[in-house]
Amino acid sequence: MKFARHGEPGHEYPIVSGADGLWRDLTPIAPDVTPDLLSRSEPELGLEALPVVTRLERFGPPLTGIGKIICIGLNYSDHAEETGAAPPPEPIIFLKAPDTVVGPQDDVLIPRASRKTDWEVELAVIIGTRARYLTSPDDALACVAGYTISNDVSEREFQLERGGQWDKGKNCETFNPLGPWILTADEVPDPQKLNLRLWVNGHLRQNGTTADMIFDVAHLIWYVSQFMVLNPGDVINTGTPAGVALGSPGRPYLRAGDVVELEIDHLGRQRQNLRATP
């Protein structure tokens, strides 16, 4: 199934799409898309009795109640190479605050004084079951509720040239467009067989596959569970393939007026207009 949130910012309502491909209004049985809702089956939800949504407008972030956003850096060998970094021996972890999340078609604000705002298409993993000190990666995928698309927008000067940790280059407002929908884990038998693509102003910049991750999704969940408890509603951004501005000739960082579009197989498509922070 696909779960999404639809409507104006701050007034989104939950919708769901099942085997018939129709979007249906979930408000008769659920006030919003929450982590526990993602675990319910199509028969449990009684989809056929729910009203069909005939007009789709804005998709909001596909989940409410997001806890932590755990991000993985340099998780594709080609991305590490393009930035001049050695492939890490262990996953690189940093955090994004939940208030960086916006809808998949919402504007992205270039921060004041920014000169190096960059893009990153990523597979995002939605945790559905508590994961704490998992025994092995073999136990990890059972903890996944679903998958969606994340644009891990980054300001490289803030991240890499201003001292301290990466967080201040990753947590600017609007820096985590998410969605358009969550595809439940049962519909993604192998998360290492998904293609990722990103365009800037119509030019293809990233064209990769999750098969090229240094640490696969199962390993990441297992690994993170050794250091922090993963709760339902937590999100893991699993890294980006080559093609970011930081690693491209001329370093064509984003400017106001640019348009970024991104997609992952089966998970839909995002489109953001870049504008200056007022």
RALIN-V417854 format. One record per residue. RES is the residue in three letters. PHI is phi in radians with two decimals (* if undefined). OMEGA is omega in whole degrees, 0 to 359 (999 if undefined). Layout:
[[RES;PHI;OMEGA] [RES;PHI;OMEGA]]
//
This chain:
[[MET;*;173] [LYS;-1.98;175] [PHE;-2.03;180] [ALA;-2.59;175] [ARG;-2.22;195] [HIS;-2.36;178] [GLY;2.24;183] [GLU;-1.23;180] [PRO;-0.95;182] [GLY;1.48;181] [HIS;-2.32;180] [GLU;-1.22;174] [TYR;-2.22;188] [PRO;-1.43;175] [ILE;-2.33;183] [VAL;-2.52;176] [SER;-2.26;182] [GLY;-1.89;186] [ALA;-1.10;182] [ASP;-1.43;177] [GLY;1.40;180] [LEU;-1.51;172] [TRP;-1.48;182] [ARG;-2.23;182] [ASP;-1.37;182] [LEU;-1.59;186] [THR;-1.07;176] [PRO;-1.12;182] [ILE;-2.15;182] [ALA;-2.66;182] [PRO;-1.30;182] [ASP;-2.88;176] [VAL;-1.49;180] [THR;-2.01;182] [PRO;-0.97;182] [ASP;-1.21;179] [LEU;-1.14;184] [LEU;-1.15;182] [SER;-1.52;184] [ARG;-1.51;183] [SER;-1.42;179] [GLU;-1.05;177] [PRO;-1.09;179] [GLU;-1.09;181] [LEU;-1.35;182] [GLY;1.07;189] [LEU;-1.01;186] [GLU;-1.09;180] [ALA;-1.53;183] [LEU;-1.50;182] [PRO;-1.19;179] [VAL;-1.35;176] [VAL;-1.56;186] [THR;-1.65;181] [ARG;-2.31;178] [LEU;-1.67;178] [GLU;-2.04;182] [ARG;-1.38;167] [PHE;-1.55;174] [GLY;-1.60;172] [PRO;-0.93;191] [PRO;-1.37;184] [LEU;-2.51;169] [THR;-1.82;180] [GLY;1.31;177] [ILE;-1.12;178] [GLY;-1.57;178] [LYS;-1.72;168] [ILE;-1.99;181] [ILE;-1.70;184] [CYS;-1.95;181] [ILE;-2.00;181] [GLY;-1.69;173] [LEU;0.91;184] [ASN;-1.76;172] [TYR;-2.15;185] [SER;-1.07;181] [ASP;-1.23;177] [HIS;-1.23;177] [ALA;-1.03;182] [GLU;-1.11;183] [GLU;-1.18;179] [THR;-1.63;178] [GLY;1.38;181] [ALA;-1.83;175] [ALA;-1.34;175] [PRO;-0.98;185] [PRO;-1.24;177] [PRO;-1.27;175] [GLU;-2.37;179] [PRO;-1.00;174] [ILE;-1.58;185] [ILE;-2.02;167] [PHE;-2.48;185] [LEU;-2.07;167] [LYS;-2.03;177] [ALA;-1.34;179] [PRO;-1.03;182] [ASP;-1.38;170] [THR;-1.41;186] [VAL;-1.32;172] [VAL;-2.32;179] [GLY;-1.26;186] [PRO;-1.22;179] [GLN;-2.05;180] [ASP;-1.38;177] [ASP;-1.12;171] [VAL;-1.86;183] [LEU;-1.62;173] [ILE;-1.37;185] [PRO;-1.10;173] [ARG;-1.01;179] [ALA;1.24;180] [SER;-1.32;173] [ARG;-2.13;190] [LYS;-2.42;176] [THR;-1.35;190] [ASP;-2.23;182] [TRP;-1.96;175] [GLU;-2.75;174] [VAL;-1.36;184] [GLU;-2.51;168] [LEU;-1.35;178] [ALA;-1.85;180] [VAL;-1.82;178] [ILE;-1.74;180] [ILE;-1.36;181] [GLY;-2.02;182] [THR;-2.31;183] [ARG;-0.96;179] [ALA;-2.16;183] [ARG;-2.45;180] [TYR;0.87;177] [LEU;-1.01;184] [THR;-1.21;181] [SER;-2.74;175] [PRO;-1.04;179] [ASP;-1.08;181] [ASP;-1.57;196] [ALA;-1.37;187] [LEU;-1.15;176] [ALA;-1.16;180] [CYS;-1.58;185] [VAL;-1.59;174] [ALA;-1.52;182] [GLY;3.13;185] [TYR;-2.35;176] [THR;-2.62;181] [ILE;-1.80;173] [SER;-2.21;167] [ASN;-1.83;182] [ASP;-1.44;182] [VAL;-1.10;186] [SER;-2.43;170] [GLU;-1.89;192] [ARG;-1.24;177] [GLU;-1.15;178] [PHE;-1.08;185] [GLN;-1.26;194] [LEU;-2.00;188] [GLU;-2.06;186] [ARG;-1.90;177] [GLY;1.39;179] [GLY;1.30;184] [GLN;-1.61;181] [TRP;-1.24;195] [ASP;-0.99;185] [LYS;-1.30;172] [GLY;-1.63;185] [LYS;-2.06;190] [ASN;-1.97;175] [CYS;-1.15;184] [GLU;-1.06;180] [THR;1.26;188] [PHE;-1.50;175] [ASN;-2.53;171] [PRO;-0.98;186] [LEU;-2.36;177] [GLY;2.08;20] [PRO;-1.44;181] [TRP;-2.44;171] [ILE;-1.75;174] [LEU;-1.65;186] [THR;-1.12;189] [ALA;-1.06;181] [ASP;-1.15;179] [GLU;-1.64;179] [VAL;-2.19;185] [PRO;-1.10;180] [ASP;-2.48;181] [PRO;-1.21;178] [GLN;-1.64;178] [LYS;-2.24;181] [LEU;-2.14;177] [ASN;-1.65;180] [LEU;-2.10;180] [ARG;-2.48;178] [LEU;-2.54;178] [TRP;-2.10;170] [VAL;-2.12;182] [ASN;0.91;177] [GLY;1.48;180] [HIS;-1.71;180] [LEU;-1.15;181] [ARG;-1.91;179] [GLN;-2.19;179] [ASN;-2.63;187] [GLY;-2.30;179] [THR;-2.45;179] [THR;-1.15;175] [ALA;-1.10;183] [ASP;-1.61;175] [MET;-1.06;173] [ILE;-1.21;177] [PHE;-2.06;185] [ASP;-1.31;186] [VAL;-1.00;181] [ALA;-1.07;180] [HIS;-1.10;182] [LEU;-1.07;180] [ILE;-1.11;177] [TRP;-1.02;184] [TYR;-1.11;182] [VAL;-1.06;182] [SER;-1.16;177] [GLN;-1.40;185] [PHE;-2.05;180] [MET;-2.67;177] [VAL;-1.40;174] [LEU;-1.66;182] [ASN;-1.93;175] [PRO;-0.93;183] [GLY;1.71;172] [ASP;-1.28;183] [VAL;-2.19;173] [ILE;-2.03;170] [ASN;-1.52;198] [THR;-1.63;178] [GLY;1.84;187] [THR;-2.24;176] [PRO;-1.37;181] [ALA;-1.10;175] [GLY;2.06;178] [VAL;-1.29;181] [ALA;-1.06;181] [LEU;-0.95;182] [GLY;-1.82;185] [SER;-1.74;176] [PRO;-0.98;181] [GLY;1.38;179] [ARG;0.77;186] [PRO;-1.41;182] [TYR;-1.11;186] [LEU;-1.27;178] [ARG;-2.29;176] [ALA;-0.98;182] [GLY;1.74;177] [ASP;-1.22;177] [VAL;-2.19;178] [VAL;-1.95;176] [GLU;-2.21;181] [LEU;-2.57;180] [GLU;-2.67;172] [ILE;-2.34;180] [ASP;-0.80;173] [HIS;1.26;186] [LEU;-1.86;175] [GLY;1.63;189] [ARG;-2.52;175] [GLN;-1.97;173] [ARG;-2.63;180] [GLN;-2.19;168] [ASN;-1.60;177] [LEU;-1.62;176] [ARG;-2.51;181] [ALA;-1.25;175] [THR;-1.14;182] [PRO;-1.20;999]]
//
